[in-house]
Amino acid sequence: MVEFQLVLTVGLAVVVGLALGLLGGGGSILMVPLLAYVAGAGPKEAVATSLVVVGVTSLISAAVHARKGNVRWRTGLVFGAAGMAGAFLGGLVGGRVPGAVLMAAFALMMVATAAVMIRGRNKTPDGSGKVRDGELPVRRIVLDGLVVGAVTGLVGAGGGFLVVPALALLGGLPMPVAVGTSLLVIAMKSFAGLAGYLTAVSLDWPLVAAVTAAAVVGSLAGALLTSRVPEALLRKVFGVFVLVMGVFVLTQELPAPLGGILVAGAAVVAALTGICRLLGERCPLVPALRAQG
């Protein structure tokens, strides 16, 4: 890797870490395209490296949350153990899946992540957005842990946007505790997914160390800024950026006609949405937009 390419990769890793620190999750979804398209890593190597970055960064962040009492260890270890099993199996499969298929699956995960971030967190049935402390439904948590872990191991996404709602709604944890506990879960299943990948790929460890260190620095800086940036606005802006990146990755990996159709469709949807926002109440799509939050 040339020196400029390495410097650019490390610099952007700081930005991704900054997003992780600000959002408490979601920033890791950008690490795979960064490694694949900027650092020039192969799809499988990019996913495996992202698992290292996500695992280490989440582990350090979990330690910070634990000092504040925001980690529920029993819940996290049960969910994390199930997630590790799923992540290891996902990593085994991912290490043997064609690179183009892997990147297309990752792009779809980016689009799903963007949709969740733009919409915001779902409210509980009483509309309060808060949850009550409850007894951990072990069977359901184990099943969800396996599924979320498999996704993490396969495409390298930490899955925080899936873990936090599962812990909050199924485990009955308050949101700050769900976020802190999810970081423990993400770290556990990221390392398990990495173990699965290492049976089929080898990594550029100096690059891994440089990118991981940069992401950790960014995440710590982001954590200091959390009280100064409105979370809702940040999530929506970041979600739009992730959506654009996901569409870009799909256009790179899909055959030419499908990629072009996808870009055209995305452009039409974006244009209609923008026009409707400008028209306000006169737009016939306003009810649908309101339904989407």
Secondary structure, DSSP 8 states (H G I E B T S, - for coil): --HHHHHHHHHHHHHHHHHHHHHSSSGGGGHHHIIIIIS---HHHHHHHHHHHHHHHHHHHHHHHHHTT---HHHHHHHHHHHHHHHHHHHHHHTTS-HHHHHHHHHHHHHHHHHHHHH-----TTSSS--------HHHHHHHHHHHHHHHHHH----HHHHHHIIIIIS---HHHHHHHHHHHHHHHHHHHHHHHTTT----HHHHHHHHHHHHHHHHHHHHHTTTS-HHHHHHHHHHHHHHHHHHHHHHHS-HHHHHHHHHHHHHHHHHHHHHHHHGGG-TTHHHHHHT-
